[in-house]
Each structure stands twice: as C-alpha cells, then as structure tokens.
C-alpha cells in the first residue's frame, strides 16, 4: 500500500473517531430546545441549590464541578479520576451532544464547555442566555433533584487546549502568537491588585469579557439596582463581535487569560464561534503569572487596539 494512501486512510479514521461539531457553539433558547428534542444532554453549571430551584427539562448537575473546571493536567491522575467519576455519575456521556448553561452571560457555562472539550467531548455548545433566557422564552422548567442514569466516561485530556506559564513565557516574542487579557482595564493597568504582582502579560491586548455583552456595564448596573434583570448580559450580534475582535488575526494562535481562567473561558468560546482557528486558554492566568518572579510584567493603561 503506497505511503500516501496509508496517510490518507489514517487521517480519515481520525476524523471518524473524533467528529467535530458541525453546528454553532453558542445557542439561543430555540436552538437549545431543538438540541433537547434530538436527545442532547444538558449540564446546568450553576450551584446545586440554584439547580434544584429551577432547571431546564432533563438537565443534570455535576458534583465537585469546581474541581472539574480546574482542568487537571494529564499527570494529575487522581484529579482526573475524580472528574471522570463526577461526569459519569451525572450521566454526561462525552460521546453525546451536550449543551451547558448557567445564568445569562456567566463565564461558568463557558468554563464547563471548555472542560467538556478538554476531556474529549466534540459536540458541545453553550446556551449563553441561560436560565433567564429559558424563563423568558416561556418554556417549561423542572425543579428538585432530577438525575440521569450514570454513564460510562473515559477522559482523554487535550493539553493542546491550554497553555502553561512556562510555555507562555517562551512564546512572548513569537509573532505567530497573540495574547488577550479579558480582565478589567483597572486589573490590566495594575490599579486593581488581586495577586502577588499587578499589571499584565507583556504584549497582551485588553478586551474585557464583558465587552461581549450588549451592555458591558450590566453587572455594575445590577449591583446598583439601576436595572432589574440580566438582559444587558445578552451577547452582542455577531457583526458587532467581529468588530470587537477585528484587530486580532483569526489564523494566529490566540492565548486568552484573566485572573484564574473563568472569565477567559467566555472569550475562548466566542473566539471559537467567530472562526478563530487555534484558541488556547492560559488556565493559571494572572494568579499563576504574578506568582512567578521570572515572568515579566507590564503596567499602565491599555494601548489603543490595533
């Protein structure tokens, strides 16, 4: 058998073995309802108390979700076994289509989506508008401790989705890499200190994750009781999101970070939805970077976006 034919056959088998998601990564209420109708599993990524109060039909909650969302490395065998057990007990078969949600705009739903992909799932989407959007759509909800039958789960972590501190230090001057800091401008500039050192990764562009929303100040307005609901946390139209990230090159490796990886997960998902080919999450984020004296930092106000 010619070598070229063997290579083509191997590529085909890999494609069959690891199918890529064909549909959108971010769903609305209608898309979520359609996914449920065709048998998708639904993961409610909120805390268990909120889940019991109201959740989407058939949705499950996952025990020890915070540990699972930490994305344990392949060498952390004990943590991986715990993550495998939690997903299996919840019935989240990674070979099935999965939809994750939380509250509208919550990075936690995107962190759960990243976790599913990291652990080997290839058909996962986020319902960005979450439980509020479901309520607003007038669709039925369930309460209590709904449970799905346990599933057989075997995790296959993909470390290519994430970046370590050492890798990021080595890539700082690589022209094929672009870095996005999804924290607030005050954190980026070093005025809001939340770690051992303040500032940002050299060369990083500051695009706070709230800029993905139709009202980036929605959280602040809710805290001040200036608005009564979370509608401002809905995603901007796709055309506006493209303009927001127009200064980035979708063909480059794009590394996103925040304080501990949560907020950056939302930007990770949105960049993937926009067609960025190679998005990676620096899961340690600023907490890990600031703790390493050899990791260089910059401070000051954000530079104009390219």
C-alpha positions as CSV (number, residue, x, y, z in Angstrom):
1,X,0.0,0.0,0.0
2,X,1.5,3.4,-1.0
3,X,2.6,5.6,1.9
4,X,0.4,8.5,0.7
5,X,-2.7,6.2,0.7
6,X,-1.9,4.9,4.2
7,X,-1.6,8.5,5.5
8,X,-4.9,9.5,3.9
9,X,-6.6,6.4,5.4
10,X,-5.2,7.3,8.9
11,X,-6.5,10.9,8.5
12,X,-9.9,9.6,7.6
13,X,-10.1,7.2,10.5
14,X,-9.1,10.0,12.9
15,X,-11.8,12.2,11.5
16,X,-14.4,9.5,12.1
17,X,-13.1,8.7,15.5
18,X,-13.1,12.4,16.7
19,X,-16.0,14.1,15.0
20,X,-16.0,17.9,15.0
21,X,-19.1,19.8,16.0
22,X,-21.0,20.9,12.8
23,X,-23.4,23.4,14.3
24,X,-22.9,26.7,16.2
25,X,-21.0,26.7,19.5
26,X,-23.4,29.3,21.1
27,X,-27.1,28.6,21.2
28,X,-30.2,30.7,21.8
29,X,-33.4,29.3,23.6
30,X,-34.8,27.9,20.3
31,X,-31.5,26.2,19.4
32,X,-31.3,24.7,22.9
33,X,-34.9,23.4,22.7
34,X,-34.1,21.8,19.4
35,X,-31.0,20.2,20.9
36,X,-33.0,18.8,23.8
37,X,-35.6,17.5,21.3
38,X,-33.0,15.5,19.4
39,X,-31.6,14.0,22.6
40,X,-28.8,16.3,23.7
41,X,-27.6,16.0,27.3
42,X,-27.9,19.3,29.3
43,X,-25.5,20.3,32.0
44,X,-26.6,23.0,34.5
45,X,-23.3,24.5,35.6
46,X,-24.8,26.6,38.4
47,X,-24.6,25.5,42.1
48,X,-26.7,22.7,43.3
49,X,-29.1,24.9,45.2
50,X,-29.9,27.0,42.1
51,X,-30.3,23.8,40.1
52,X,-32.9,22.4,42.5
53,X,-34.9,25.6,42.5
54,X,-35.3,25.6,38.7
55,X,-33.6,23.9,35.7
56,X,-34.1,23.0,32.1
57,X,-36.0,19.8,31.4
58,X,-33.7,16.8,31.9
59,X,-30.7,18.9,32.9
60,X,-28.2,17.5,35.3
61,X,-25.9,19.0,37.9
62,X,-22.3,17.7,38.4
63,X,-20.8,17.1,41.8
64,X,-17.4,18.7,42.5
65,X,-17.8,20.9,39.4
66,X,-15.3,23.4,40.7
67,X,-12.6,20.8,40.8
68,X,-13.5,19.6,37.3
69,X,-13.5,23.1,35.8
70,X,-9.9,23.5,37.0
71,X,-8.9,21.2,34.1
72,X,-6.5,18.9,35.8
73,X,-3.4,18.1,33.8
74,X,-2.8,14.5,32.4
75,X,-0.2,13.9,35.1
76,X,-2.8,14.6,37.8
77,X,-4.2,11.1,37.7
78,X,-6.2,11.4,41.0
79,X,-7.9,14.6,39.9
80,X,-8.8,13.1,36.5
81,X,-10.3,10.1,38.1
82,X,-12.4,12.3,40.3
83,X,-13.5,14.3,37.3
84,X,-14.3,11.1,35.4
85,X,-16.4,9.9,38.4
86,X,-18.4,13.2,38.6
87,X,-19.2,13.2,34.9
88,X,-20.1,9.5,34.9
89,X,-22.4,9.8,38.0
90,X,-24.2,12.8,36.3
91,X,-24.7,10.8,33.2
92,X,-22.7,13.1,30.9
93,X,-21.6,10.8,28.2
94,X,-18.9,12.8,26.3
95,X,-19.7,10.9,23.2
96,X,-23.1,12.5,23.1
97,X,-24.2,16.1,22.2
98,X,-24.0,18.3,25.3
99,X,-25.4,21.7,26.0
100,X,-24.2,23.7,29.0
101,X,-25.7,26.7,30.6
102,X,-25.7,28.7,33.8
103,X,-27.0,32.3,34.4
104,X,-27.1,34.6,31.4
105,X,-23.6,35.7,30.5
106,X,-22.0,33.7,33.2
107,X,-18.4,32.6,32.3
108,X,-19.1,29.4,34.3
109,X,-21.1,28.0,31.4
110,X,-18.2,28.6,29.0
111,X,-15.8,27.1,31.6
112,X,-18.0,23.9,31.5
113,X,-17.9,23.9,27.7
114,X,-14.1,24.2,27.8
115,X,-14.0,21.3,30.3
116,X,-16.1,19.1,28.0
117,X,-13.9,19.8,25.1
118,X,-10.7,19.4,27.1
119,X,-11.8,16.0,28.4
120,X,-12.6,14.7,24.9
121,X,-16.2,15.8,24.1
122,X,-16.6,17.0,20.5
123,X,-20.2,18.0,20.4
124,X,-20.8,20.7,23.0
125,X,-22.5,24.1,22.9
126,X,-23.3,26.9,25.3
127,X,-26.7,28.4,26.0
128,X,-25.5,31.9,26.7
129,X,-28.8,33.3,27.9
130,X,-29.1,30.5,30.5
131,X,-31.9,30.0,32.9
132,X,-33.1,33.6,32.5
133,X,-33.4,33.2,28.7
134,X,-35.2,30.0,29.2
135,X,-37.7,31.6,31.5
136,X,-38.2,34.5,29.1
137,X,-38.9,32.1,26.3
138,X,-41.9,30.7,28.2
139,X,-40.7,27.1,28.0
140,X,-41.2,24.6,30.8
141,X,-38.8,24.1,33.7
142,X,-38.2,21.4,36.3
143,X,-37.4,21.6,40.0
144,X,-35.8,19.3,42.5
145,X,-33.0,16.7,42.2
146,X,-33.5,15.4,38.7
147,X,-31.0,12.7,37.9
148,X,-29.9,10.9,34.7
149,X,-28.7,7.3,34.7
150,X,-25.0,7.1,35.2
151,X,-22.8,6.8,32.0
152,X,-19.5,5.2,31.2
153,X,-17.0,8.1,30.9
154,X,-13.3,7.8,29.8
155,X,-11.5,11.1,29.8
156,X,-8.9,11.9,27.2
157,X,-7.5,15.3,28.2
158,X,-6.2,17.5,25.4
159,X,-3.3,19.7,26.8
160,X,-3.1,21.5,23.5
161,X,-6.1,23.5,24.5
162,X,-4.3,25.0,27.4
163,X,-1.0,26.8,28.0
164,X,1.3,26.6,31.0
165,X,3.2,29.5,32.4
166,X,6.5,28.1,31.0
167,X,5.0,27.9,27.5
168,X,3.7,31.4,27.7
169,X,7.0,32.8,28.8
170,X,8.7,31.1,25.9
171,X,6.1,32.4,23.4
172,X,6.1,36.1,24.4
173,X,8.1,37.3,21.4
174,X,6.6,34.9,18.9
175,X,5.0,36.9,16.1
176,X,2.6,34.0,15.4
177,X,1.1,34.4,18.9
178,X,-1.4,37.0,20.1
179,X,-2.5,37.3,23.7
180,X,-5.8,38.6,25.0
181,X,-6.3,39.8,28.6
182,X,-10.0,39.6,29.4
183,X,-9.8,41.3,32.8
184,X,-11.0,44.8,33.6
185,X,-8.9,47.8,32.5
186,X,-8.0,48.5,36.1
187,X,-6.6,45.0,36.6
188,X,-4.8,45.2,33.3
189,X,-3.2,48.6,34.2
190,X,-2.2,47.4,37.6
191,X,-4.5,49.7,39.6
192,X,-6.7,46.8,40.8
193,X,-4.3,44.4,42.6
194,X,-5.6,40.8,43.0
195,X,-2.3,38.8,43.1
196,X,1.3,38.9,44.2
197,X,2.1,41.5,41.5
198,X,0.0,43.8,39.4
199,X,-0.1,44.5,35.7
200,X,-0.4,42.3,32.6
201,X,1.4,39.9,30.4
202,X,3.7,41.9,28.0
203,X,2.1,42.4,24.7
204,X,-1.4,41.4,25.7
205,X,-4.4,43.3,24.3
206,X,-7.0,44.2,26.9
207,X,-10.6,43.2,25.8
208,X,-12.6,42.7,29.0
209,X,-15.0,39.7,28.6
210,X,-18.0,42.0,29.5
211,X,-17.4,43.8,26.1
212,X,-19.0,40.7,24.5
213,X,-22.4,41.8,26.0
214,X,-24.8,44.3,24.6
215,X,-24.2,46.3,27.8
216,X,-20.7,45.9,29.2
217,X,-21.8,47.7,32.4
218,X,-24.7,45.3,33.1
219,X,-23.1,43.8,36.2
220,X,-22.5,47.2,37.7
221,X,-26.0,48.4,36.9
222,X,-27.5,45.3,38.5
223,X,-25.3,45.9,41.6
224,X,-26.5,49.5,41.8
225,X,-30.1,48.4,41.2
226,X,-30.2,50.6,38.1
227,X,-31.7,47.7,36.1
228,X,-34.0,44.9,37.2
229,X,-32.8,42.0,35.0
230,X,-29.9,40.5,33.2
231,X,-30.9,41.3,29.6
232,X,-27.8,43.5,29.2
233,X,-25.7,40.4,29.5
234,X,-27.0,39.0,26.2
235,X,-24.4,38.6,23.5
236,X,-23.8,41.4,21.0
237,X,-24.9,40.5,17.4
238,X,-22.2,38.5,15.6
239,X,-21.3,41.5,13.4
240,X,-20.5,43.6,16.5
241,X,-18.5,40.8,18.0
242,X,-16.4,40.6,14.8
243,X,-15.8,44.4,15.0
244,X,-14.8,43.9,18.7
245,X,-12.0,41.4,17.7
246,X,-11.2,42.9,14.3
247,X,-7.7,43.8,15.5
248,X,-6.8,40.1,16.0
249,X,-5.8,37.6,13.3
250,X,-8.1,34.5,13.3
251,X,-5.3,32.5,11.8
252,X,-2.8,33.1,14.6
253,X,-2.5,31.2,17.8
254,X,-4.6,33.2,20.3
255,X,-4.0,32.8,24.0
256,X,-6.6,34.1,26.5
257,X,-6.3,34.7,30.2
258,X,-7.9,36.5,33.1
259,X,-7.3,36.0,36.9
260,X,-7.9,32.3,37.2
261,X,-9.3,31.2,33.8
262,X,-13.0,31.7,34.3
263,X,-13.7,35.0,32.5
264,X,-11.2,34.0,29.8
265,X,-13.3,30.9,29.1
266,X,-16.1,33.1,27.8
267,X,-13.8,34.9,25.4
268,X,-12.4,31.5,24.4
269,X,-15.8,30.2,23.4
270,X,-16.7,33.4,21.5
271,X,-13.5,33.5,19.5
272,X,-14.1,29.9,18.5
273,X,-17.6,30.8,17.4
274,X,-16.1,33.6,15.3
275,X,-13.8,31.2,13.5
276,X,-10.5,31.7,15.3
277,X,-8.6,28.5,14.4
278,X,-6.3,28.0,17.4
279,X,-7.5,29.4,20.7
280,X,-5.8,28.3,23.9
281,X,-6.6,29.0,27.5
282,X,-4.0,30.1,30.0
283,X,-5.8,28.4,32.8
284,X,-3.4,29.6,35.5
285,X,-3.9,33.1,34.3
286,X,-2.8,36.2,36.2
287,X,-2.8,34.4,39.6
288,X,-0.1,32.0,38.3
289,X,1.8,34.6,36.2
290,X,2.1,37.1,39.1
291,X,3.4,34.3,41.4
292,X,6.4,33.6,39.2
293,X,9.1,36.2,39.7
294,X,10.8,35.3,36.4
295,X,7.6,36.1,34.5
296,X,7.9,39.7,33.1
297,X,5.0,42.1,33.6
298,X,3.9,45.4,32.1
299,X,1.6,48.0,33.6
300,X,-0.2,51.2,32.6
301,X,-3.4,51.9,30.8
302,X,-4.4,49.8,27.8
303,X,-3.0,50.7,24.5
304,X,-5.3,51.5,21.6
305,X,-6.5,48.3,20.0
306,X,-4.9,47.5,16.6
